Every structure is written in C-alpha cells, then in structure tokens.
Amino acid sequence: MAAVDGTHVWIGAETGILKGVNLAKKSGVNYADLTELSKDQEITVINWAEKGEDKILTGLRNGLVRTFDANAGVYLKDKDCSGGEGIFRGLAANDNAIITCVESGLLKVWKDEPEECTEIEVGANISKMRQNFNEPHQVATGGKENDLKVWDLNDPTEPIFKAKNVRNDFLDLRVPVWVTDMQFLPESDKIVTCTGHHKVRLYDPSTPRRRPVLDVEFDEYPIMSLSALSDGNSVIVGNSHGYMGRIDLRKGLVRRVYRGFAGSIRSLQCHPTLPVVASCGLDRFLRIHDTVTGKLQTKVYLKSRLNCLLFSSADFREQGNSTEEHFEKGKHKSSDDQKPGDEEAEELWRSMEVIDESAAPSKHKSPSSKTDKKPSKRRKTGKK
C-alpha cells in the first residue's frame, strides 16, 4: 500500500509535481523532474489505478495519463489519452482499462488488451466525471447546462439515469444548471451533487422521480468539490471563497463550518475510515480537519497551487509522532480560533514596532481638558 513508505496523502499541483505527504512528520516529497517542468504538465486529475492503492493515475493538461508506482516512488509509463477539447475533468480505472473525460464532453475507455478505445459523447461543458465505486462500470457526468447523467460503460448508447432540472423559481424563471462535482453514496444508489450556484442536491435513481429529493443551499459562492462521509449520511463541501461545511443529508441542514482557509478549495476527500477530511487549494496548504469537532488537526505548506488529492486508507494516527499528539500538545490551534492566513498575519504583527501613543505629543486637547477648567462667572444683567 501507499502508506508503506509513510505517505498518507497524494496531491497533484499546477506545476506538474506529484507530492506525497507524510501527516505524522508534516513533510512532503516531490516526485518529478524539476528541470523539465512546464505548464503543459499540470496535474488536473488524480485517481487510484487499482484497489490496492499501489499505483496512481495522473492526468496532465497536455493529454497524457501517467502511471505512478506508489511503493517504488517512480513513474512507470505514459499513455497518450488526448482527444476532444479542454483539460481532463475525470479519470478512473476499471478492468485494466483507463476511463477519461475531457471538458468538451468526450468520454473514452482505453483498453490495452485488446488495444481499442470506446468513445461516448456525454454533452458539452463538462465540469466533472466520477466513477461509481459500488458499480465500477458506471460513471456520472455533469457540467454547465449539462445536468447529472449516469452512464453504464457496458452499454453506453443512452444514460441509465438523466436528472431533470428543478422547478422554476418564485419569479417563474428557469433555474440555470451548473453541476461542479458529484459522488455516489457508499453502499447506495443515491448520488449527491454540488453546483456553481451554491446548491447541494441528492438524487435517488431507484425512484421514478428524476428531480432531486433534497436541495440544500450552502453559503453564496460556487461549490468546487464535495466528499461523502463513510456512513453516507453527510457530505463535506468546499467553495471558491475558502468556506467548507458539513451537510446532513437526512435533515438537509448545515451541521458544521470548518475554518482556517485563505483561498479557493479545489479538492477535498474524507478518509475511508477515520473521522477526518483532507483539503487543498489555491493557498498552497494541505489541511486535515476533524469532521466531528471541526478542529484543524494539522496543515502542511506545499509551495505550489494544488489541484487534486488522494487520501490513503492507512491509519496515520498509529504512528508514534502522530498529528493527534501534536494537536493535544497545543501545537495547532483550533479551527474556531484561526482565520485565513493567521500564522502569516501573526508573524507580521510580531515584527512591527510598538508605538506608545501616550508618549507622543498631542496637537489637540483631550475632551477631558474642558471639564478641568473652572466655570466662568456669568455677567450680571440686572434681570431677576
């Protein structure tokens, strides 16, 4: 597994570097040839190549899909998966086949043996493609004016589920469609989506109803990423202004808000077994929050703007110098006490010179000086 060498989170950066982070040591390792990096090698999507978490697939801006050996720490091979227009919006693997989807809506299934490629048109302006881990031969797609669809890759002629837009608003105007992310709930047929219009929606394909069975609003900015908790009763969402929250899918309520961000959250993922969530984004930090208490357990500065991440299923708390021990010793503040960029701000304030205002000469008299004067005598006018 990936955690044999102490790596708990794998992150793809805008610079094209694959970063492996050890949460116990709060350190990261770069896996790339730093002398040959270019903008075309930006990692836009990342996923496991196999269930054992031994290999990682990374999708680059230039259309290459690179396979990385997580145990040896080296890249194994590159595959040209270009086609269509735009960057990768989804990457998955199933039965030794690679599944890719680009922004223009061209979904491809690449098989090595026999060497062939199946193409599926899923609609334009795709924002995300996700695999159903309950049924690996199924994927979901969605984007701008391209509502949620579920596809069976064994028979891709028509989607097996096609969502219907919500009813018109109170002005009887059509509600615009903008699906930004989605996920199949664990051990369920239900699908949860988030939108660029700050909505979280729950769909149940097992019912005749194609409209969402739950529609929840979160903040007022586009939601960029979501991840479901292992129990399937809640999801964590993060938006473009650095707000992250936990939403109860049973009650349709925002149960908790997580703090400490200073930029757009581009990717987040809940741990498969532990009550923690990892998130990364434009502020170059990897953060680990406790999903129950909302406290920030640890954060690691990784120098580059971060696009996507993978959370290993290993229990990082079992190691001796764990992040949990650091938190209990008070080395990390609670997320409720932190503000975006708090550490940098505190360092800046500490470096400033303290000015004593009481020692500085004042050009204006204080209000109290007027009260110290003796009241002037009133002139006698002869009137009683």
Steps between C-alpha positions, in 0.01 A plus 500: 500500500595864461545541876792252513745786440307734729301688236141572601383759245590532131451842340517628143629856452469764230874473441468135394655363819348201677543555875493230766428625853577327828249636752688373804817685404318790329732474201458454126707341224495614136488232230598671174796606293518864608721593204238400240182640649267704280148637513379216274587249773254642753324217685127563467360165624627213711366156594601152609589260220413194708310418817819418688620862485831388351475710184375851430366648177570868433338690214706788355388811316673382182283186477745249647400253771799398710509191722693540825626215720419609856729239657810563289440874464553504121292552188439179306353608167327778309193455282376753248128539580448824309184563304226757519554851629584623848672348799417174675192525720502140616732199519425144612601137449298181455607151387844614379337781303547874547192725492551865410264792442595844370329837524341478154302191609697222329520199732739221399568150628857396416580128498849354457400142419354503245621851420183694430319816604128554554370856461186640664359850454365611839424865414703821492643714781577211735621602846538155656490127438488256792510121519248296697714293736198286582473413128835585336357473147277803568603865490317829558554824306381859530591858417371837382152459349573128508312342788592182682513183289597144597655278234547123480828447315392149397208653305572871448241574232275688745546615861334272754402807702450857386414763759225753443550865584331640809178693462500869407576751772248728672510735199416204275846522341703198397775407746841476326686168513863481613612169654855534635551167683316184597545173688316170537419439865660191659293182468213690341354594162465863606716775350584834660604799287615855559456798270656829404186665639587386858252209509540143627251254351423137566364269228350154534500311165308210658185715501304626197575856606783657300509824695708522818346359816701751706612852413722689750667840470854555631642852527482721189799402285560217247564164666813346347527156659320255727563170674263270684571366847533125536153465658338666197289729719704817452722669244781753531497781243751777423445812291697754299539744792656257748189394693456134589201343674336172593144447377261247648324322214226366730385838630629729226690717750850646517634335814849650520726755332877447484735798520860588427505539120643785293399413145283286275464135601564296188488148639403321820458140604379325814709218643342157433495402868619791719287806589730741314492685168792621288474813287727704275477797267643830387656600832756215461410328828389145565265501798362217712180576695312290750156450345329470841652783703598720205850553641800541275730210585791593276598691189800473271631774270586352158623809306289439185135562420324167548235349271405152622575246770471134599463387862662166584286257702785447750452610862760776539422531873667165571845649449675621811538868417144542382318819416251422775779516761619831357151640526457390861826672591364826366729535199199560275220737580138408472338591170252714693788724616669528162441733213626476142876559501509526879857377545639737238299790645617433854863491385451833323346664807778368726764658274342847518631767737274585792411871520414649837223750430513646851856628444421669171414877510140573429396787272148505635381526853320204637132531579576463868704826501186704456347360814810586704451873448324704763158616389505866397291751696183608331459876435233668701232643277275645771224263412354285765 
